[in-house]
Amino acid sequence: MVRSKKKLVHHIITATLISAFTLFIPMKANGQEQVVDQVVAVVGDNIILQSEIEEYMQQMRAQGFTMTEEMRCELLEDFLVQKLLVTQAEIDSVEISEADVEMEMNNRMQFFVRQIGSEQKLEDYFSKSIFEIREDLREPIREQMLTQRMQMKITENVRVTPSEVKEYYNSVHPDSIPMIPSKVEIRQIVKYPTFTETEEFRVVQRLNDMRQRIISGESSFSAMAAIYSHDEGTARRGGELGFVSRSDLDPEFADVVFSLKEDRISQVFQSGYGYHIAQVIDRRDERVNVRHILIQPEIDEREKEVARNFLDSISAAIASNSISFREAAMKYSDDEKTNMSGGLMVNPQTGGAMFEIDQLNPDVYEAIKDLSVGEMSEPVEIREQRGRIAYKVFYLSRQTAPQKANLKDNYDVIKEMALEEKEQKVLMNWIGKRQEKTFIRIMDDYKNCNFSTDGWFDN
């Protein structure tokens, strides 16, 4: 074998994650001519095109990677395994709902926009509208989800015992044991600047005027959202969020949209982000596709200063030991998600209280990067999701040092590694068996590829 089984399965997963983005990228995006397309392999009823491989390689080059002919063969094998899994998923009638595809697409698009900077930059790069990009992305995402679900089906009964975890840890090369990066536990006290009743009246009246213009047919909801909504992430899509579940939304927002009849336009309502009107486009199971217009009241400098001064006084009380940070957070913080736990921030990626440094919001990192355990930051202004302004004081309550993973302190990490290796062995065994039962043809240009697994040229 040229590469290890572990590397192959890693490439399988990587290919499915990346292909949903790269497969629809036009070859002319970087000034190159479109290749003459042809089928390079057939797996069951599924084909692999030369353009799929070339487009992927082009994107890797654009990111600074040197692509060799050996890597071209590795990439083809990644696609062969992916198509093998898709073929089996079709045989087993594994289905992916349109709602699931839509939700994953929304997540993926948000990721791409964050990476490239804005929706406009994304459109400019691909010379396509957001709608066209989404449509190009739909089928690759569906195929990726089929692949992932089939992998889960193959390995769903795989388990590891404590003795297997220990055996794995003792057998693995020390260089393969991962470093556990430094992690931090952070508490916060949050103060949201208030706005005047006059400003609140202005915003509500403005939204009511928009609502009447939409109802009367003078303008469409999408056009109004694109022009006036303060939610920049959805404004370019006409205010559309895509399919979301109740747990994805601000509680006040969810209460309104999940009780709203389709196509009806809500009354003006308030959420943690500001004031809205909303319209439900469609419902699927426990999800809704909704569009909205968000208007945030303007906060004057006087109210910002009040918020800063309030946090300064709280910080002074904590520094003089008149009150603990935990008690102050419970008593004074405006953030309902953390105040009852003494301001303890929760990592949304893990559900726990510890953050790796690269998991922190950049503004939070800047505030705590020079703190020692037991110290608190100065009050800082932070613009939260969808533009809401908050003033915050952070307290570094705990920090771990980087260390090699070990059974005593990091059993779950070692267990996951042992489980992954066992799953990989099961998947490799499955691939070998399915090769024998599946029609596979590879064009002559790739006959000299030294694939990681045998069997691709045997039937």
Number of C-alpha atoms within 10 A of each C-alpha: 9 11 12 11 17 16 12 22 20 13 18 21 18 12 21 21 16 14 21 22 19 20 20 21 23 18 19 12 13 13 8 10 10 13 12 7 11 13 13 19 21 19 23 16 13 15 18 18 16 16 20 21 19 18 20 22 20 17 17 14 12 11 9 8 11 10 12 10 10 14 13 17 19 21 20 24 22 22 24 22 23 23 24 25 25 26 21 17 20 14 9 10 9 14 13 13 9 13 19 17 21 19 18 18 21 17 12 17 19 15 12 15 16 13 10 12 11 15 21 15 12 20 16 13 14 18 16 15 14 18 11 12 18 17 13 16 22 17 15 21 23 21 21 23 21 24 25 20 18 23 20 14 12 15 18 11 8 12 13 14 11 11 9 15 20 15 12 18 21 11 9 11 9 11 8 9 15 14 12 16 16 14 18 19 20 23 24 24 28 26 23 19 20 15 15 13 10 9 15 16 11 14 21 21 13 13 22 16 11 21 22 13 15 17 13 10 9 10 14 15 24 19 16 19 26 19 13 17 23 21 22 17 18 22 23 18 18 20 28 23 17 22 24 21 16 15 9 10 13 12 12 13 20 18 13 18 24 17 10 15 14 16 12 13 20 18 15 19 16 17 16 12 21 18 20 23 25 25 23 21 16 14 16 14 7 11 19 22 21 21 24 27 28 28 21 21 21 14 14 13 10 12 15 20 13 15 21 23 13 15 23 15 11 20 22 12 15 17 14 9 10 11 15 16 26 20 16 20 25 20 14 17 23 19 19 11 12 19 23 15 14 20 29 23 20 17 16 10 8 9 9 11 16 20 21 15 15 10 13 13 11 10 13 17 13 13 18 20 11 12 15 13 16 11 13 23 19 16 22 18 18 16 12 13 10 16 14 17 19 20 23 25 27 24 25 20 18 15 17 14 9 11 13 14 19 16 14 8 11 13 16 14 16 21 21 13 17 23 20 18 16 19 23 20 16 14 18 18 11 15 18 14 12 16 19 13 10 17 16 21 16 18 11 10 8 14 12 9 16 15 20 17 16 12 15 22 11 10 11
